[in-house]
Amino acid sequence: MSDDTTLDASHAGMAIQWAGADGGAITLAPTATLPLNAVAFLIYHHGAGALNLLAQGGDFLWTGGPAAAPSVVLQPGEFAWCLSRVNGEYDVLVTRLPVNADWDAGSGAAQILNRPDFAAVATSGKYSDLSGKPTIPAAQVNADWNATSGVAQILNKPSSLGGLSGVHIELGYQPNDRGIDKGDHYELDFTMATNTFGGFQFTVNSDNSISVPTGMYLVDADAEINAPVEDDWQIPAQMTFSVCNGYGYPGVYQQAVRRFPDLPLGTQKKGGTLGSLILAGPLWISAGDHVWAGFTKVLGANTQTPLMIRGRLSLTKVA
């Protein structure tokens, strides 16, 4: 069938295929006219558009709800089983095509019942929709000796640093740009690239350490961690830097100022600058103590080329 049709008793017990191109209507035969051995219709919507199933006369349609339905609508691909009852009733069972649930649907088979009420940010993903936003502190800045306010100001700054003495050593100006190769680490070579100030005196020992006057020292280092070649490196770079006395590199915690790497977050293929190495802390050096300085040998995963550092290290006698 492809046109609007009113069924009669001769259609009872048949499987009826609708093939209309733009929807239509099928009116069921009066229940009182149907023979006892043929009281049902199977109707399959094989066309396009919406197909309406209607009753005529005093007959009515029931689909399982609390009241009779004025009509039953089939969409393409759906079919209905219409069973006649003696009281003028057609019980209609419709097989619906499955549909995807739709978060925004307000009715129909796609509607999600008992949907929870999420905050706007749950579906938008926008930070601006977030309630109870945290207070994010300002970005860290370097301390500034001359600053008189703000986060860069140095509190309780001494009025004068007169009379201080110590030694600077350049990092990255050693043989092979790293220092003395000790297998798993490099030790700084204090025989070169050093400068003293305030009349400071030190002695280089045969074990690559130095001997300095007894006292309290401020150890301060600022350097760039550099990859000479492009390779796969753990980020942050897994480099330990230590200035220690009494015991060789890397020393013991009671007698050393050390900078250990943070846990690696991943691996990156890169050459050039990988990050910074910042070190600062007090170190008491007793009479007769030897002082070493060095850093971990970190090799590239593919080229086995070690990282190097470029910057400076200072030992300043403060007391």
C-alpha positions as CSV (number, residue, x, y, z in Angstrom):
1,M,0.0,0.0,0.0
2,S,1.2,3.5,-0.7
3,D,-2.0,5.6,-0.4
4,D,-4.3,6.4,2.5
5,T,-6.3,3.2,3.1
6,T,-9.3,2.1,5.2
7,L,-9.0,-1.6,5.9
8,D,-12.0,-4.0,6.0
9,A,-12.5,-7.6,7.2
10,S,-10.9,-9.0,4.1
11,H,-7.5,-7.7,5.3
12,A,-7.7,-9.3,8.7
13,G,-4.9,-11.7,9.6
14,M,-2.6,-10.1,6.9
15,A,0.8,-8.6,7.1
16,I,0.4,-5.2,5.5
17,Q,3.4,-3.3,4.1
18,W,3.1,0.5,3.7
19,A,5.4,1.9,1.0
20,G,4.1,5.5,0.7
21,A,6.7,8.1,-0.3
22,D,5.5,10.9,2.0
23,G,3.6,9.4,5.0
24,G,-0.1,8.8,5.2
25,A,-2.8,7.0,7.2
26,I,-4.2,3.5,7.5
27,T,-7.7,3.2,9.2
28,L,-8.3,-0.2,10.8
29,A,-11.4,-2.2,10.0
30,P,-14.2,-2.0,12.6
31,T,-13.6,-4.7,15.2
32,A,-17.3,-5.9,15.0
33,T,-16.8,-6.9,11.3
34,L,-13.7,-9.2,11.9
35,P,-14.1,-13.0,11.9
36,L,-13.2,-14.8,15.0
37,N,-10.3,-16.6,13.3
38,A,-8.7,-13.4,12.0
39,V,-8.7,-10.6,14.5
40,A,-5.2,-9.0,14.0
41,F,-3.2,-6.9,11.6
42,L,0.6,-6.7,11.2
43,I,1.5,-3.4,9.7
44,Y,5.1,-2.6,8.6
45,H,6.2,0.9,7.6
46,H,8.5,0.5,4.6
47,G,8.0,3.9,3.1
48,A,9.0,7.5,4.1
49,G,7.4,10.1,6.4
50,A,5.0,9.4,9.3
51,L,2.3,6.7,9.0
52,N,-0.8,7.2,11.2
53,L,-2.8,4.3,12.4
54,L,-6.5,5.2,13.1
55,A,-9.6,3.5,14.4
56,Q,-13.1,4.1,13.0
57,G,-16.6,4.3,14.4
58,G,-16.7,3.6,18.2
59,D,-13.4,1.6,18.1
60,F,-10.4,2.9,20.0
61,L,-6.7,2.2,20.3
62,W,-4.8,1.2,23.4
63,T,-1.1,1.2,23.7
64,G,-0.6,0.5,27.4
65,G,-1.1,3.9,28.8
66,P,-3.8,5.1,31.2
67,A,-6.2,6.2,28.3
68,A,-7.0,5.4,24.7
69,A,-4.8,6.9,22.1
70,P,-6.3,8.9,19.2
71,S,-3.8,7.4,16.8
72,V,-0.5,5.5,16.7
73,V,2.3,7.0,14.6
74,L,4.9,4.7,12.9
75,Q,8.2,6.0,11.7
76,P,10.0,4.4,8.7
77,G,11.3,0.9,9.7
78,E,8.8,0.4,12.6
79,F,5.9,-2.0,12.6
80,A,2.7,-2.5,14.7
81,W,0.8,-5.5,15.8
82,C,-2.9,-4.6,16.1
83,L,-5.1,-7.1,18.0
84,S,-8.9,-6.7,18.0
85,R,-10.9,-7.1,21.3
86,V,-14.6,-7.7,21.6
87,N,-15.3,-4.3,23.2
88,G,-14.3,-2.3,20.2
89,E,-10.7,-2.0,21.4
90,Y,-7.5,-2.5,19.4
91,D,-4.5,-3.4,21.5
92,V,-1.5,-2.0,19.6
93,L,2.1,-3.2,20.2
94,V,4.7,-1.0,18.3
95,T,8.3,-2.1,17.8
96,R,10.3,1.2,17.8
97,L,13.7,1.7,16.3
98,P,16.4,2.3,18.8
99,V,17.6,5.9,19.2
100,N,20.7,7.5,20.9
101,A,20.1,9.2,24.2
102,D,20.3,13.0,23.7
103,W,21.4,15.1,26.7
104,D,19.4,18.1,25.4
105,A,16.2,16.2,24.5
106,G,13.1,17.3,26.4
107,S,10.7,14.6,25.3
108,G,10.5,11.4,23.2
109,A,12.6,8.2,23.2
110,A,15.9,10.1,23.2
111,Q,15.1,12.0,26.5
112,I,17.2,11.1,29.5
113,L,15.0,10.6,32.5
114,N,16.2,11.7,36.0
115,R,19.1,13.5,34.5
116,P,21.3,15.0,37.2
117,D,21.8,18.8,37.3
118,F,25.5,19.4,36.7
119,A,27.2,22.7,37.2
120,A,27.7,24.7,33.9
121,V,31.4,23.9,33.9
122,A,30.7,20.2,33.7
123,T,29.5,20.5,30.1
124,S,31.2,23.7,28.9
125,G,34.7,22.9,30.2
126,K,35.2,26.7,30.5
127,Y,37.2,28.1,33.5
128,S,34.8,31.1,33.4
129,D,31.9,28.8,34.3
130,L,33.7,27.5,37.4
131,S,32.3,28.6,40.7
132,G,34.5,28.9,43.8
133,K,37.6,29.7,41.7
134,P,40.8,29.2,43.7
135,T,43.1,32.2,44.4
136,I,46.1,31.7,42.2
137,P,49.2,33.4,43.5
138,A,51.3,35.7,41.2
139,A,54.1,34.2,39.3
140,Q,57.4,33.8,41.2
141,V,59.9,36.5,40.6
142,N,63.7,36.8,41.3
143,A,64.7,38.6,44.5
144,D,66.0,42.1,43.8
145,W,68.5,43.7,46.2
146,N,67.3,47.2,45.2
147,A,63.6,46.5,45.5
148,T,61.8,48.4,48.3
149,S,58.4,46.8,48.0
150,G,56.5,43.9,46.4
151,V,57.4,40.2,46.2
152,A,60.9,40.9,44.8
153,Q,61.9,42.9,48.0
154,I,64.5,41.2,50.3
155,L,63.3,41.4,53.9
156,N,65.7,41.9,56.8
157,K,68.5,42.7,54.3
158,P,71.8,43.6,56.0
159,S,72.7,47.2,55.7
160,S,76.2,46.4,54.5
161,L,78.2,43.5,53.2
162,G,81.6,45.1,53.6
163,G,84.5,42.9,54.5
164,L,83.2,39.8,52.7
165,S,85.6,37.6,50.8
166,G,85.4,34.5,48.8
167,V,85.9,32.8,45.4
168,H,83.9,32.6,42.1
169,I,84.4,29.7,39.6
170,E,82.9,29.7,36.1
171,L,80.8,26.7,35.2
172,G,81.3,25.5,31.6
173,Y,84.9,26.8,31.3
174,Q,86.5,23.5,32.4
175,P,88.4,21.0,30.3
176,N,85.8,19.4,28.0
177,D,83.5,22.2,29.2
178,R,82.4,20.1,32.3
179,G,85.3,19.5,34.7
180,I,87.2,16.4,35.8
181,D,85.5,13.2,34.7
182,K,85.0,10.9,37.7
183,G,82.9,8.2,35.9
184,D,79.4,8.9,37.2
185,H,80.0,12.6,37.9
186,Y,82.2,15.6,37.1
187,E,84.2,17.5,39.7
188,L,85.0,21.2,39.2
189,D,88.6,22.0,38.5
190,F,89.6,24.9,40.8
191,T,92.9,25.3,39.0
192,M,91.2,27.5,36.3
193,A,88.4,29.9,35.7
194,T,88.4,31.1,39.3
195,N,88.4,34.7,40.7
196,T,88.8,35.7,44.3
197,F,87.6,38.9,46.1
198,G,88.2,40.5,49.4
199,G,91.7,39.1,49.7
200,F,90.4,35.5,49.8
201,Q,93.1,32.7,49.7
202,F,92.5,29.1,48.9
203,T,94.6,26.0,48.1
204,V,93.9,23.4,45.4
205,N,94.7,19.9,46.7
206,S,95.8,16.8,44.8
207,D,92.3,15.1,45.2
208,N,90.7,18.0,43.2
209,S,89.3,19.6,46.4
210,I,90.2,23.0,47.8
211,S,91.2,24.1,51.3
212,V,89.8,27.4,52.5
213,P,89.9,29.5,55.8
214,T,87.7,28.2,58.6
215,G,84.3,29.9,58.9
216,M,80.7,30.0,57.7
217,Y,80.2,30.2,54.0
218,L,77.3,31.1,51.7
219,V,77.2,28.7,48.8
220,D,75.5,30.2,45.8
221,A,75.2,28.7,42.2
222,D,73.3,29.9,39.2
223,A,73.6,27.9,35.9
224,E,72.0,26.8,32.7
225,I,71.6,23.1,32.1
226,N,72.6,22.6,28.5
227,A,72.3,19.7,26.0
228,P,75.2,20.0,23.5
229,V,73.3,17.8,21.0
230,E,69.6,17.0,20.3
231,D,68.7,13.8,22.1
232,D,65.9,12.3,24.3
233,W,66.2,13.8,27.8
234,Q,64.2,13.4,31.0
235,I,62.5,16.6,31.9
236,P,63.3,18.1,34.4
237,A,67.0,17.1,33.8
238,Q,68.0,14.5,36.4
239,M,71.1,16.3,37.6
240,T,72.4,16.6,41.2
241,F,74.8,19.4,42.1
242,S,76.7,19.4,45.4
243,V,79.2,21.5,47.3
244,C,80.5,19.4,50.2
245,N,83.3,19.2,52.8
246,G,84.9,16.4,54.8
247,Y,83.6,13.8,52.4
248,G,84.0,13.5,48.7
249,Y,81.1,14.2,46.2
250,P,78.2,14.1,46.8
251,G,79.0,14.4,50.5
252,V,76.6,13.9,53.5
253,Y,73.7,16.1,54.2
254,Q,75.2,17.5,57.4
255,Q,78.2,18.9,55.5
256,A,76.9,19.8,52.1
257,V,74.8,22.2,50.2
258,R,73.0,20.1,47.5
259,R,70.4,20.5,44.8
260,F,68.6,17.3,43.9
261,P,66.4,17.1,40.7
262,D,62.6,17.0,40.9
263,L,60.9,13.8,39.8
264,P,60.9,13.5,35.9
265,L,57.6,14.4,34.3
266,G,58.4,12.9,30.9
267,T,60.9,12.7,28.1
268,Q,61.5,15.3,25.4
269,K,63.7,15.3,22.3
270,K,65.6,18.6,22.5
271,G,68.9,20.3,22.3
272,G,70.2,23.5,23.9
273,T,68.8,24.8,27.2
274,L,66.9,22.2,29.3
275,G,66.4,24.3,32.5
276,S,68.1,26.1,35.3
277,L,70.2,25.0,38.2
278,I,69.8,27.2,41.3
279,L,71.6,26.5,44.6
280,A,72.0,28.5,47.8
281,G,72.7,27.5,51.4
282,P,75.1,27.9,54.4
283,L,78.1,25.6,54.8
284,W,80.4,25.6,57.9
285,I,83.9,24.7,57.0
286,S,86.3,23.6,59.7
287,A,90.1,23.7,59.8
288,G,91.6,21.0,57.7
289,D,88.3,20.3,55.8
290,H,88.6,19.7,52.1
291,V,85.8,21.1,49.9
292,W,84.6,19.5,46.7
293,A,82.1,20.6,44.1
294,G,80.5,18.6,41.3
295,F,77.5,17.4,39.4
296,T,75.9,14.2,38.1
297,K,76.9,12.9,34.7
298,V,73.6,12.7,32.7
299,L,73.8,11.0,29.4
300,G,71.5,11.4,26.3
301,A,69.5,8.2,25.7
302,N,70.7,7.9,22.1
303,T,74.0,9.7,21.7
304,Q,75.3,9.1,25.2
305,T,76.5,12.7,25.2
306,P,76.6,14.2,28.7
307,L,74.8,17.3,29.7
308,M,76.9,20.4,30.7
309,I,76.2,23.4,32.9
310,R,77.1,27.1,32.2
311,G,77.1,29.7,34.9
312,R,79.0,30.3,38.1
313,L,79.5,29.1,41.6
314,S,80.4,31.3,44.5
315,L,81.7,30.5,48.0
316,T,81.4,33.7,50.1
317,K,82.8,33.8,53.7
318,V,80.2,35.5,55.8
319,A,81.6,34.8,59.3
